[in-house]
Amino acid sequence: MAKPDIVQIKMDQSEPQLRATTKALQIKVGTNKSVIVYNRINNYILEAILKAVFTDDH
């Protein structure tokens, strides 16, 4: 199975908004194991998590 490409996207915002930190994504990675990603995560941390979750090296 081919590895999915992970790409960064940026959305334009006219003015900065203060937003509460909320759960944006939850990925089940095994029995009783999941990864929770919040909306204010740093890009490099998110990229590392996604690469770790979507590799076939488990």
RAKA-V944164 format. One record per helix or strand of 2 or more residues. SS is the DSSP state (hx for helix, st for strand). FROM is the first residue (numbers start at 1). TO is the last residue. If there is no record, write none. Layout:
SS;FROM;TO  SS;FROM;TO
This chain:
st;23;30  st;33;38  hx;43;53
